[in-house]
Amino acid sequence: MKKRITPVTFHYLLITGGFWMSFCIISSYAAVYLQGIGYNNQELGIIMALGNVGAAVLGPALGAWIDRDRRVRHAAVVYALLGVQAVLLVLLRVNPERNWMSAVCYALYMAMLLPVNAVNLDLCVRLERAKAPLDFGFARSMGSFAFVLVSTLLGVLTEKFSFLVLPFAGLGIIALQAFGNRLIDRDLRQAEAGAPAEAVEMKERSSSLVTFVRENRMFCVMLAGTILIYIGHSVDGNFLINLVENLGGGTAIMGYVAAFTAIVEVPVMMFSSKLPKRFSTVQYIRVSFVFFTLKILAYALAPNIPLFFAARLLQAPSYALYTVLVVSYTSSVVARKDSAKAQSLVYSMTTIGSVLASLLGGRMFDTMGVKGTMLASAAICAVGTVIAIAGTFGKKNAA
């Protein structure tokens, strides 16, 4: 029996786990930090939207750069992003005040953090094409488990001490990502050195964005639908503390909810390679889109904390299923020459959804209340589900 956790899988686990721990801070605890220094829901929504816009622009730009010149090392790109993040976290710790500097630093922190995932995803594609022994599903499931650990720990620490522990946590996680990044870059070099030339060399030039859209129309329709889906998903994620407080909980309960939500993702991601083969990847993707809408609706209707926890079980057939399969799905329907750009666009669509959720959600929570906001989010998600499913039909989408 093949050993499940190979060194490559473990090293990839370090970088993806590190990213999702950082993402926990930037998403689940964004409201905790920004409200802690005096911002209201609408203001923190604007800050997060600006950060997401920056990431949505930077991610595809980095992907296009990597596609154009495969001599560019993923590790070099990630090191640069991590270095800027570290500087910004130091500034956020020494200046925990409600002023322009904190707003700019937090938005830039998000803009530097989120593109790391797209770079990691393209790295996964490169490793798999070079036949490196990588179990992406297992590594990604451990990313969710890492999210669980950090979410639980930070919920307790922020309630016991203060929100000022968050920048310190971010710096520690950056160190972990830098270490893992060094190891996985070595793995990629070794794998590509031993792989056939056709698995490494690019024989076609990467397309421009306009050409990419023209050549991948249905795929882009699917991406447009995911923007709307992720509005609902991100209204929950970006403003989770509001939902929990509306049901009578506090910061610690929020940490437990975020942790529980992540832990239910783990089985789907860990055993994604064991999914019944009688269904295709695209069929599973379609099912996940439907469950996104059902999930947000369940969050909106949950009347108390226990049932809110129960509703979080729908994270498994929605977000977890989509996340673990969309990398291979994208790789199968988009030409190899545009792989980095495509993976960046997939993640950028979720980022754009988060931007809109931040802009709309803050105002909606302040004016419509929690239940009204979540019901509206479920309706938006439903429209996105219809569009995204429509985009998975076509001759190239039978993966």
Summary of the structure (lengths in Angstrom):
residues: 399
radius of gyration: 19.9
end to end distance: 27.3
largest distance: 59.5
contacts: 1496
relative contact order: 0.16
helix: 82%
strand: 0%
